[in-house]
Amino acid sequence: TTANITAKALTIAGITASNKTYNGNTTATIDASAATFTGLVDGDDVTVSATGTFDNKNVGTNKTVTLTETNAGDDVGNYSITDQGSTTANITAKALTATASASNKVYDGTTTATATLTLSGLVGAETLGQSVGATFADKNVANAKTVTVNSITLSDGDSGGLASNYSISTGQTTTANITAKALTIAGITAS
């Protein structure tokens, strides 16, 4: 006589994605080495490999990674496979470095300096805006005075540059001059 052998249900899980630093693309690194096969008959040969894509390129935690899975092995045809489908991973901010430059100023009794940064490490053609707080070492007139960057606020720029995808530390130094302020004296009288 004849009869049928139907495919056995097999569920795959345990595929993971690695966290990554922002790099401007959605490609995820996938590890299927610890995949589990619920429903696999002992001794059967079924394997899985996978690639993955983040839901978007931007920084975030527990971001959805969509898996594209390929099943193989000598016994793969004996199973009706439910793939894992997705997992989660983080994209963390990319650290930037910067070179500071500062403008000379006329003595005004304060240490406030005007500084700008040249950013290094931006992805592709992305740009960012910046607001920089900086101070001279002291308020007095001198040439080549040290200027230190104390605060940096990044803002969204062009070509997809989002401030939230980047981080930067303060402490950059440069030099600039404080020149003497013109002072006019009047009102002296003679008796």
LOGU-339827 format. One record per residue: residue in one letter; residue number from 1; z, y, x of N, C-alpha, C in turn. Coordinates in steps of 0.001 Angstrom, whole numbers, plus 500000, padded with zeros to 6 digits. Atoms other than C-alpha are relative to their C-alpha. Last residue first. Layout:
! residues N
SITE code pos   n.up n.north n.east  ca.up ca.north ca.east   c.up c.north c.east
SITE    A NUM      Z       Y      X      Z        Y       X      Z       Y      X
...
//
This chain:
! residues 191
SITE code pos   n.up n.north n.east  ca.up ca.north ca.east   c.up c.north c.east
SITE    S 191 499302  498850 500572 537159   626334  542820 499530  501272 500695
SITE    A 190 499282  499231 498978 534610   623663  543607 500646  501196 499331
SITE    T 189 500034  498523 500065 533465   621074  541123 500747  500602 501176
SITE    I 188 499085  499425 498994 532545   617395  541250 499845  501516 499976
SITE    G 187 498811  499367 500597 530989   616344  537943 500985  500525 501011
SITE    A 186 500213  498593 500397 528457   613870  539319 501339  500558 499531
SITE    I 185 498750  499261 500156 528334   610453  541027 499639  501459 499656
SITE    T 184 500191  498554 499837 525388   608126  540525 501312  500725 499735
SITE    L 183 498870  499248 500553 525769   604398  541057 499774  501477 500311
SITE    A 182 500104  498556 499718 522867   602014  541601 501129  500735 499299
SITE    K 181 500330  499210 501193 524038   598397  541395 499955  501481 500393
SITE    A 180 499094  498903 500352 523961   596405  544611 499480  500777 498799
SITE    T 179 500254  498750 499277 521991   593163  544683 500912  501103 499471
SITE    I 178 499460  498923 500837 523165   589700  543680 499853  501276 500820
SITE    N 177 499341  498805 499462 520858   587159  545282 500643  500820 498890
SITE    A 176 500646  498764 500447 519910   583609  544385 500833  501162 500533
SITE    T 175 499475  498712 499523 520697   580076  545507 499205  501149 499405
SITE    T 174 501079  499259 499355 520377   576587  544041 500609  501286 500535
SITE    T 173 499725  498720 499340 522712   573952  542673 498722  500586 500583
SITE    Q 172 501070  499593 499096 522476   571096  540149 500364  501358 500630
SITE    G 171 499554  499948 498613 525855   570093  538704 498922  500380 500997
SITE    T 170 499962  498660 499415 524903   568975  535201 500382  499909 501476
SITE    S 169 498689  499557 499527 523855   565507  534031 499882  501396 500595
SITE    I 168 500031  499298 498719 520809   564653  531936 501415  500438 500340
SITE    S 167 498693  499462 499622 520080   562322  529029 499850  500691 501349
SITE    Y 166 499701  499714 498602 516834   561507  527262 501448  500445 500177
SITE    N 165 500441  501132 499181 515515   559956  524040 500371  500148 501475
SITE    S 164 499091  501140 500194 517566   562335  521861 499595  498774 500816
SITE    A 163 498819  499843 499147 515680   565322  523306 500918  498788 499912
SITE    L 162 498797  499825 500803 512461   564090  521700 501211  500051 500924
SITE    G 161 498743  499923 499264 509187   564604  523579 501171  500297 499084
SITE    G 160 499054  501029 500421 506344   563466  521340 501322  500036 500720
SITE    S 159 500547  501333 499707 503597   565412  523123 500993  498888 499691
SITE    D 158 501344  500351 500446 505608   568654  522982 499646  498567 500385
SITE    G 157 501132  499307 499395 509288   569495  523195 498690  499540 499403
SITE    D 156 501281  500681 500159 512527   568628  521424 498867  500852 500566
SITE    S 155 500543  499898 501357 515603   570332  522840 498628  499332 499967
SITE    L 154 501422  500319 500134 517806   569666  525872 499581  500157 498547
SITE    T 153 500307  500499 501338 521129   571464  526290 498495  499776 499924
SITE    I 152 501427  500188 500302 522307   571822  529858 499901  499465 498582
SITE    S 151 500311  500597 501306 525672   573179  530994 498494  499921 499825
SITE    N 150 498790  500503 500663 527337   574077  534286 499733  499336 498662
SITE    V 149 500291  500245 501420 524378   574647  536643 501213  499318 499370
SITE    T 148 499750  501359 500476 525692   576036  539963 499711  499909 498496
SITE    V 147 500003  500005 501467 524358   579117  541781 500134  498541 499552
SITE    T 146 500125  501275 500713 525218   579513  545455 500090  500218 498495
SITE    K 145 498739  500463 500587 524653   583005  546860 499753  498702 499230
SITE    A 144 499934  501471 499952 521570   583450  549025 501348  499474 499529
SITE    N 143 501242  500756 500062 522094   587199  549481 500298  498509 500070
SITE    A 142 500325  500765 498788 525320   589028  548647 498657  499331 499795
SITE    V 141 501331  499847 499401 526851   591388  546072 499885  499156 501265
SITE    N 140 500283  498940 499029 530031   590122  544409 498588  499950 500580
SITE    K 139 500734  498895 500630 530584   588193  541151 499419  501002 500992
SITE    D 138 499114  498881 500331 531548   584825  542630 499130  501159 499527
SITE    A 137 498710  500389 499421 530014   581363  543146 501052  501087 499788
SITE    F 136 499904  499745 498573 527213   582391  540777 501384  499583 500490
SITE    T 135 499169  498925 499467 527167   580744  537366 499821  500134 501514
SITE    A 134 499759  500076 498560 524829   578646  535239 500818  501194 500454
SITE    G 133 498924  499084 499636 524202   577762  531584 500318  499832 501472
SITE    V 132 499209  500275 498804 520841   576194  530775 501055  501082 500187
SITE    S 131 499120  498842 499978 518977   575874  527488 501018  499718 501095
SITE    Q 130 498699  500015 499328 516061   573495  527755 500721  501314 499798
SITE    G 129 499462  498653 499819 512890   572477  525955 501370  499897 500651
SITE    L 128 498764  499656 500704 511368   569075  526535 500300  501470 500222
SITE    T 127 499278  498842 499463 507924   567793  527493 501263  500202 499187
SITE    E 126 498922  499401 500788 506193   564452  526999 500621  501188 500732
SITE    A 125 500220  498559 500095 502932   563868  528892 501099  500702 499204
SITE    G 124 501361  499555 500317 503874   560373  530025 499884  501510 500020
SITE    V 123 500994  501045 500242 507630   559725  530018 498657  500630 499646
SITE    L 122 500528  500027 501369 509837   562439  531520 498886  498964 499891
SITE    G 121 499713  501254 500679 511469   561463  534814 499536  499947 498565
SITE    S 120 500723  501156 499467 511768   564823  536554 500407  498755 499228
SITE    L 119 499544  501347 500362 512763   568112  534921 499108  498931 500615
SITE    T 118 501225  500781 499987 512250   571499  536601 500423  498547 499822
SITE    L 117 500084  501317 499380 515299   573460  535555 498573  499482 499967
SITE    T 116 500912  500907 500707 515835   577140  534847 499913  498704 500791
SITE    A 115 500600  501126 499268 518692   579428  535830 499039  499243 499096
SITE    T 114 501113  500494 500810 519972   582860  534806 499271  498934 500801
SITE    A 113 501311  500107 499345 523376   583496  536367 498964  499512 498993
SITE    T 112 501059  500625 500800 526691   584716  534941 498656  500043 500723
SITE    T 111 500633  501063 499202 529244   585514  537659 498834  499350 499269
SITE    T 110 499793  501365 500492 530215   588848  536097 499327  499007 500950
SITE    G 109 498580  500311 500142 530755   592406  537382 500300  498614 499465
SITE    D 108 499548  499572 501329 527187   593526  536725 501459  499616 499747
SITE    Y 107 498561  500144 500230 525629   593421  540201 500381  500522 498616
SITE    V 106 499260  498828 499546 521822   593359  539932 501466  499804 499621
SITE    K 105 499540  499024 500986 520281   589952  539530 500689  501167 500695
SITE    N 104 499142  498972 499415 518229   587366  541389 500482  500929 498894
SITE    S 103 500538  498649 499819 516864   584570  539240 501016  500889 500725
SITE    A 102 499240  498918 500645 517817   580929  539607 499375  501345 500341
SITE    S 101 500354  498734 499348 515977   577667  540326 500716  501106 499231
SITE    A 100 499681  498696 500586 517258   574194  539567 499394  501135 500811
SITE    T  99 499868  499041 498908 515741   570794  540315 500190  501378 499379
SITE    A  98 500538  498646 500112 516299   568140  537676 500226  500765 501288
SITE    T  97 499481  499194 498906 516918   564450  537175 499334  501365 499914
SITE    L  96 500900  499105 499273 516457   562653  533883 500713  500589 501214
SITE    A  95 499362  498938 499213 518344   559651  532535 498949  500790 500767
SITE    K  94 500448  499992 498604 516467   557682  529881 500639  501185 500715
SITE    A  93 500646  498782 499499 518406   557233  526647 499635  499865 501472
SITE    T  92 499087  498969 499522 519176   553709  525446 499216  501164 500608
SITE    I  91 500748  499191 499048 517056   551412  523276 500921  501145 500391
SITE    N  90 499803  498556 499853 519213   548749  521679 498945  500600 500926
SITE    A  89 499658  499594 498633 518466   545254  520388 500091  501521 500021
SITE    T  88 499680  498593 499753 518008   543395  517095 500299  500220 501484
SITE    T  87 498695  499917 499361 516343   540180  515928 500295  501478 500192
SITE    S  86 499562  498744 499382 513346   539302  513798 501348  499815 500680
SITE    G  85 500589  498782 500574 511221   536558  512241 500391  501298 500666
SITE    Q  84 498888  499039 500050 513392   533513  512946 499538  501342 499439
SITE    D  83 499746  499247 498775 510550   531140  512094 501147  500977 499800
SITE    T  82 499606  498643 500383 510759   528715  509204 500379  500735 501277
SITE    I  81 499104  499161 499197 508854   525626  510318 500229  501364 499352
SITE    S  80 500308  498758 500706 507451   522854  508147 501002  501029 500535
SITE    Y  79 498991  499090 500544 507673   520027  510641 499366  501171 499247
SITE    N  78 499139  500734 500930 505779   516908  511684 500995  500897 499280
SITE    G  77 500699  500256 501257 502937   518892  513255 500828  499268 498965
SITE    V  76 499987  498802 500835 505292   520266  515920 499342  499760 498640
SITE    D  75 499629  500341 501376 505916   516779  517291 499958  501182 499045
SITE    D  74 500681  501207 500491 504133   516960  520660 500251  499741 498526
SITE    G  73 499292  501259 499747 505262   520552  521307 499293  498833 499334
SITE    A  72 500800  501018 499330 504245   524009  520156 500858  498747 500176
SITE    N  71 499348  501312 499919 505434   526902  518045 499045  498993 500626
SITE    T  70 500981  501061 499847 504347   530496  518630 500744  498689 500193
SITE    E  69 499610  501276 499405 506525   533341  517389 498830  499018 500028
SITE    T  68 501217  500778 500225 505775   537009  516817 500197  498691 500746
SITE    L  67 500439  501065 499104 509177   538654  516528 498669  499425 499556
SITE    T  66 500797  500988 500731 509963   542005  514939 499429  498995 500993
SITE    V  65 501102  500466 499159 512737   543860  516771 499286  498897 499224
SITE    T  64 500720  501218 500378 515017   545842  514475 498862  499726 500972
SITE    K  63 501346  499756 500523 517163   548431  516230 499318  498671 499704
SITE    N  62 500310  501039 500993 520832   547604  516640 498659  500235 499315
SITE    T  61 499265  501254 499839 521399   550869  518492 499665  499057 498854
SITE    G  60 499163  500402 501131 518937   553734  518824 500707  498693 500300
SITE    V  59 498644  500464 499705 516616   555586  521202 500742  499651 498714
SITE    N  58 498917  499064 499731 513008   555989  520066 501360  499336 500203
SITE    K  57 499759  499873 498557 509970   553724  520442 501283  500742 500340
SITE    N  56 500601  498775 499462 509791   552463  516854 500462  500146 501445
SITE    D  55 500534  499314 501185 510428   549221  514930 499439  501375 500336
SITE    F  54 499007  499158 500666 510793   547439  518290 499348  500730 498821
SITE    T  53 500320  498584 500092 508138   544813  519046 501125  500720 499275
SITE    G  52 499291  499150 500956 508653   541239  520163 499620  501453 500098
SITE    T  51 500075  498622 499519 506946   538300  521819 500665  500864 498943
SITE    A  50 500083  498827 500881 507875   534699  521204 499770  501270 500797
SITE    S  49 500080  498830 499119 507861   531138  522490 499786  501204 499099
SITE    V  48 500355  498694 500550 509010   528097  520547 499921  501009 501142
SITE    T  47 499613  498833 499196 509174   524396  521359 499609  501286 499277
SITE    V  46 500502  498775 500626 509156   521162  519373 500514  501163 500840
SITE    D  45 500375  498917 499107 509498   517732  521016 499367  501135 499202
SITE    D  44 501287  499358 500288 511347   515149  518968 499791  501214 500906
SITE    G  43 501077  500539 499179 514123   513130  520608 498651  500623 499743
SITE    D  42 499678  500271 498600 516678   513764  517893 498812  499364 500713
SITE    V  41 499621  501397 499799 515030   514946  514678 500231  499762 501493
SITE    L  40 500821  500752 499050 514964   518733  514397 500554  498586 500181
SITE    G  39 500846  500954 500711 516565   520111  511223 499136  499162 500918
SITE    T  38 499234  500671 501032 518059   523262  512730 499066  499108 499184
SITE    F  37 500946  500622 500938 516196   524139  515907 500807  499196 498989
SITE    T  36 499459  501201 500663 518154   526563  518114 499008  499528 498952
SITE    A  35 500373  500206 501402 516595   529022  520571 500602  498696 499470
SITE    A  34 498830  500524 500715 518553   529568  523799 499700  499765 498515
SITE    S  33 499462  501170 499300 515482   529926  526038 501196  499380 499284
SITE    A  32 499946  501112 500952 513694   532168  523534 500645  498762 500610
SITE    D  31 499492  501214 499364 514345   535405  525450 500148  498916 498936
SITE    I  30 499435  501046 500858 512252   538406  524385 500436  498799 500828
SITE    T  29 499944  501204 499171 511514   541657  526228 500796  498945 499237
SITE    A  28 498680  500576 499748 510570   544327  523685 499862  498774 500897
SITE    T  27 499982  501371 499494 507478   546534  523613 501425  499548 500302
SITE    T  26 499187  500841 500884 507869   549646  521455 500124  498563 500485
SITE    N  25 500743  501016 500758 506657   552233  523963 500963  499108 499225
SITE    G  24 501134  499476 500751 507842   555564  525379 499168  498965 499285
SITE    N  23 501177  499909 499119 510067   554201  528139 498740  500412 499236
SITE    Y  22 501174  499363 500604 513570   554493  526657 498856  500104 501002
SITE    T  21 499960  498546 499884 515945   552168  528515 498703  500556 499434
SITE    K  20 500826  499339 498986 516062   548595  527306 500249  501497 499995
SITE    N  19 499911  498547 500090 518252   546112  525456 499098  500602 501067
SITE    S  18 499192  499257 499024 516957   542567  525651 500046  501483 499641
SITE    A  17 500771  498940 499324 515731   540649  522605 500937  500741 500929
SITE    T  16 499404  498683 499778 517193   537347  521424 499014  500958 500657
SITE    I  15 500877  499233 499111 515947   534097  519875 500577  501416 500110
SITE    G  14 499476  499857 498648 518842   532073  518457 499108  500724 500981
SITE    A  13 499130  498830 499842 517131   530803  515319 500384  500119 501468
SITE    I  12 499789  499540 498629 514425   528328  514267 500860  501260 499991
SITE    T  11 499697  498561 499909 514552   526471  510972 500327  500362 501439
SITE    L  10 499386  499671 498705 512856   523089  510504 500179  501514 500067
SITE    A   9 499674  498578 499820 511940   521556  507158 500738  500199 501322
SITE    K   8 498563  499718 500120 510495   518070  507526 500230  501490 500241
SITE    A   7 499376  499243 498905 506784   517585  506938 501458  500295 499685
SITE    T   6 500161  498535 500081 505788   514944  504420 500773  500675 501128
SITE    I   5 498869  499426 499261 505275   511234  505114 499769  501505 500004
SITE    N   4 500097  498760 499198 503045   509877  502412 501268  500233 500811
SITE    A   3 499005  498986 500386 502648   506402  500993 499849  501187 500958
SITE    T   2 499965  498747 499228 500112   503616  501052 501119  500899 499494
SITE    T   1 500000  498827 500861 500000   500000  500000 500000  501228 500901
//
